[in-house]
Amino acid sequence: MRKLAVWLAVGLLSACGTSTVVREGGSSAPTSTPRPGQSVTVQRGDTLYRLATTNGISALDLATWNNIRAPYTIYPGQRLRLYPGSGSAAPARPASAGSATAQQPAVRPTQTTPQPPAAAPVRSPFRWQWPTEGQIVGRYVGNDPTKQGVDIAGTPGQAVNAAADGVVVYSGAGLVGYGELIIVKHDEQWLTAYGHNRSRKVNEGERVRAGQKIAELGRTGAARDMLHFEIRYNGKPVDPLTYLPAR
């Protein structure tokens, strides 16, 4: 079974205007100016490079500060921090030789160690609902980019429902491996994704309610009829089984 290895990758959604990202081959802003306490929410059509340069930050620093790993992808509704994890200053850069004077005591540089993202946030403000009925045939595996959610087997055409209230921020079929895909934004931190649908029943910008039918289950981009379902917190996948009610 082919898993989902790309999240709104470069060029695949350019025709739809959905946010993409560029690979960092070299930053146009070699010196970043962090903005402690500030963040920016990705809008439709944004790129990592554009957001970085607009805010006086190198694309590589912006990706590093937000734990965005290769292939460096962003998507609408994702919130990006404009400062390092310490929240106070950019990572220290090597000082040139002789920059310290004899009259000034040597200052121990602050060492910022990137903190790995939590496997799953402790709390959620939503009472999540199962998006469809069926047997789980694929599970979430932390740090594995090909297993970022759960796969739920089902019959063609069965209802795929919104797991919580929210707004549709993507409805399309422009991603290889996702098939007919819907992404719902629930608030500034939480998103859900529904892939491999046979058909989509909602459009971008449409507000949906928990339990509302948003698609029909299918096998577009998959080897069998199933729903691929993800929950993401601040842009990072978490284990849906941590939040969905037991059954």
C-alpha positions as CSV (number, residue, x, y, z in Angstrom):
1,M,0.0,0.0,0.0
2,R,1.4,3.3,-1.0
3,K,1.5,5.7,2.0
4,L,1.4,9.5,1.9
5,A,4.9,10.8,1.6
6,V,4.3,14.3,0.4
7,W,2.2,17.1,2.1
8,L,1.4,19.8,-0.5
9,A,4.7,19.4,-2.2
10,V,6.4,21.7,-4.7
11,G,4.5,22.4,-7.8
12,L,1.8,19.7,-7.4
13,L,-0.8,22.3,-6.4
14,S,0.5,25.3,-8.3
15,A,-2.5,25.2,-10.6
16,C,-4.9,25.2,-7.6
17,G,-3.0,28.1,-5.9
18,T,-2.5,26.0,-2.8
19,S,0.5,26.8,-0.6
20,T,3.7,25.2,-1.7
21,V,7.3,25.3,-0.5
22,V,10.7,25.7,-2.1
23,R,13.7,23.6,-1.3
24,E,16.3,25.6,0.5
25,G,19.3,25.5,-1.8
26,G,20.6,28.8,-0.4
27,S,19.0,31.5,1.6
28,S,18.5,35.0,0.1
29,A,18.5,36.3,3.7
30,P,21.8,35.1,5.2
31,T,21.2,36.9,8.5
32,S,17.9,36.3,10.1
33,T,16.1,38.8,12.4
34,P,13.9,36.8,14.8
35,R,10.7,38.2,16.1
36,P,10.2,36.9,19.6
37,G,6.5,36.1,20.4
38,Q,5.3,36.6,16.8
39,S,4.0,34.1,14.3
40,V,2.4,34.0,10.9
41,T,-0.5,31.9,9.6
42,V,0.0,30.3,6.2
43,Q,-2.5,31.6,3.6
44,R,-3.5,30.1,0.3
45,G,-0.7,30.8,-2.2
46,D,2.0,31.4,0.4
47,T,5.4,29.8,0.2
48,L,8.0,29.2,2.9
49,Y,10.5,31.3,0.9
50,R,8.1,34.2,0.6
51,L,7.1,34.2,4.3
52,A,10.7,34.0,5.3
53,T,12.0,36.9,3.2
54,T,9.0,39.0,3.9
55,N,9.8,38.8,7.6
56,G,13.5,39.2,7.3
57,I,14.3,35.5,8.0
58,S,16.1,32.9,6.0
59,A,13.9,30.1,4.7
60,L,16.3,27.6,6.3
61,D,16.0,29.3,9.7
62,L,12.2,29.5,9.4
63,A,12.0,25.8,8.6
64,T,14.4,24.9,11.5
65,W,12.5,27.1,14.1
66,N,9.3,25.3,13.2
67,N,10.7,21.8,13.0
68,I,9.9,21.5,9.3
69,R,11.9,18.8,7.8
70,A,12.5,17.7,4.2
71,P,10.7,18.1,1.8
72,Y,10.0,21.3,3.7
73,T,6.3,21.7,3.0
74,I,3.7,24.1,4.4
75,Y,-0.1,24.4,3.8
76,P,-3.0,26.8,4.5
77,G,-3.8,27.2,8.1
78,Q,-0.4,26.2,9.5
79,R,1.0,28.7,12.0
80,L,4.8,29.4,11.8
81,R,6.9,30.8,14.6
82,L,9.1,33.7,13.6
83,Y,11.7,33.0,16.3
84,P,13.7,30.1,17.7
85,G,12.4,27.6,20.2
86,S,14.0,29.6,23.0
87,G,11.7,32.5,22.0
88,S,14.5,35.1,22.7
89,A,17.1,35.1,20.0
90,A,18.3,33.4,16.8
91,P,20.8,30.6,17.0
92,A,24.2,31.9,17.7
93,R,26.4,32.3,14.6
94,P,30.2,31.9,14.7
95,A,31.9,35.1,15.8
96,S,34.8,36.4,13.8
97,A,38.3,36.1,15.3
98,G,39.3,39.0,17.5
99,S,35.7,40.3,17.9
100,A,36.0,40.1,21.8
101,T,37.9,42.9,23.5
102,A,40.3,42.4,26.5
103,Q,38.2,44.9,28.5
104,Q,35.0,42.8,28.2
105,P,34.6,39.4,29.9
106,A,33.9,36.5,27.7
107,V,30.3,35.8,27.5
108,R,29.2,32.2,27.3
109,P,27.0,31.8,24.3
110,T,23.5,30.7,24.9
111,Q,23.1,27.2,23.5
112,T,19.7,26.5,22.1
113,T,18.9,22.9,21.6
114,P,16.0,22.2,19.3
115,Q,13.3,20.5,21.3
116,P,11.7,17.5,19.5
117,P,8.0,18.0,18.9
118,A,5.7,16.1,21.3
119,A,4.3,12.9,19.9
120,A,0.9,14.0,20.9
121,P,-0.4,17.1,22.6
122,V,-1.9,16.3,26.0
123,R,-5.2,18.2,25.5
124,S,-7.6,19.0,22.6
125,P,-10.5,21.4,22.8
126,F,-12.6,19.1,20.5
127,R,-14.7,16.0,21.0
128,W,-13.4,14.2,18.0
129,Q,-15.7,11.8,16.1
130,W,-14.7,8.9,13.9
131,P,-14.8,10.1,10.3
132,T,-16.1,6.8,9.0
133,E,-16.9,3.2,10.0
134,G,-14.5,0.3,9.2
135,Q,-11.5,-1.7,10.2
136,I,-8.2,0.0,10.9
137,V,-5.7,-1.3,8.3
138,G,-2.9,1.2,8.8
139,R,-1.7,2.9,12.0
140,Y,0.2,6.1,12.9
141,V,3.9,5.6,13.5
142,G,5.8,8.6,15.0
143,N,8.7,10.1,13.0
144,D,7.7,8.0,10.0
145,P,6.6,10.5,7.2
146,T,4.8,7.6,5.4
147,K,2.6,6.8,8.3
148,Q,1.2,10.1,9.5
149,G,-2.4,8.9,10.2
150,V,-4.7,5.9,10.2
151,D,-6.2,4.0,7.3
152,I,-9.7,2.8,7.7
153,A,-11.0,0.2,5.3
154,G,-14.6,0.5,4.0
155,T,-17.0,0.0,1.1
156,P,-17.1,2.4,-1.9
157,G,-19.4,5.3,-1.4
158,Q,-19.9,5.1,2.4
159,A,-20.0,8.4,4.2
160,V,-16.9,10.2,5.2
161,N,-17.8,12.7,7.9
162,A,-16.0,15.7,9.5
163,A,-14.4,14.7,12.8
164,A,-15.2,18.1,14.4
165,D,-16.5,21.6,13.4
166,G,-14.3,23.6,11.1
167,V,-13.7,25.2,7.8
168,V,-12.6,23.5,4.6
169,V,-9.2,24.9,3.6
170,Y,-8.5,22.4,0.8
171,S,-10.7,20.3,-1.4
172,G,-9.0,18.9,-4.5
173,A,-7.1,16.1,-6.1
174,G,-3.8,17.7,-6.9
175,L,-1.5,15.6,-4.6
176,V,0.0,12.4,-5.9
177,G,-0.8,9.6,-3.4
178,Y,-3.7,11.4,-1.6
179,G,-6.3,11.0,-4.3
180,E,-9.4,13.1,-3.7
181,L,-8.4,15.0,-0.5
182,I,-10.1,17.3,1.9
183,I,-8.4,19.3,4.7
184,V,-10.5,20.9,7.5
185,K,-9.1,23.6,9.7
186,H,-10.7,23.5,13.2
187,D,-8.8,26.4,14.8
188,E,-5.4,27.9,14.7
189,Q,-3.7,24.7,15.9
190,W,-5.8,21.8,14.7
191,L,-6.4,20.4,11.2
192,T,-7.7,17.1,9.9
193,A,-7.1,15.5,6.5
194,Y,-9.3,13.0,4.6
195,G,-7.7,11.2,1.7
196,H,-8.5,8.6,-1.1
197,N,-12.2,9.7,-1.3
198,R,-14.3,8.6,-4.2
199,S,-15.9,12.0,-4.4
200,R,-15.8,15.3,-2.4
201,K,-19.0,16.9,-1.2
202,V,-17.7,20.2,0.2
203,N,-15.8,23.2,-1.3
204,E,-12.9,25.3,0.0
205,G,-14.2,28.0,2.4
206,E,-17.2,26.0,3.4
207,R,-18.0,25.7,7.1
208,V,-18.8,22.1,8.2
209,R,-20.2,20.6,11.4
210,A,-19.0,17.5,13.3
211,G,-20.5,14.5,11.8
212,Q,-21.4,16.2,8.5
213,K,-20.8,14.2,5.4
214,I,-18.0,15.8,3.5
215,A,-17.0,12.9,1.1
216,E,-17.6,9.4,-0.1
217,L,-15.1,6.7,0.7
218,G,-13.1,5.4,-2.2
219,R,-9.7,4.3,-3.4
220,T,-8.3,7.3,-5.4
221,G,-4.6,7.2,-5.0
222,A,-4.8,3.9,-3.0
223,A,-4.7,0.2,-3.7
224,R,-7.9,-0.5,-1.8
225,D,-11.1,1.3,-0.7
226,M,-10.2,3.1,2.5
227,L,-10.0,6.5,4.2
228,H,-6.6,7.9,5.1
229,F,-7.3,10.2,8.1
230,E,-4.9,12.5,9.8
231,I,-5.1,14.9,12.8
232,R,-2.4,17.6,12.9
233,Y,-1.5,19.9,15.8
234,N,0.5,23.1,14.8
235,G,1.2,21.4,11.4
236,K,2.6,18.2,12.9
237,P,0.8,14.9,12.7
238,V,-0.3,13.2,15.9
239,D,-1.8,9.8,16.5
240,P,-5.5,10.0,15.7
241,L,-6.2,7.0,18.0
242,T,-5.1,9.2,21.0
243,Y,-8.1,11.5,20.4
244,L,-10.8,9.4,18.7
245,P,-13.2,7.7,21.1
246,A,-12.6,4.1,21.8
247,R,-14.7,1.6,19.9
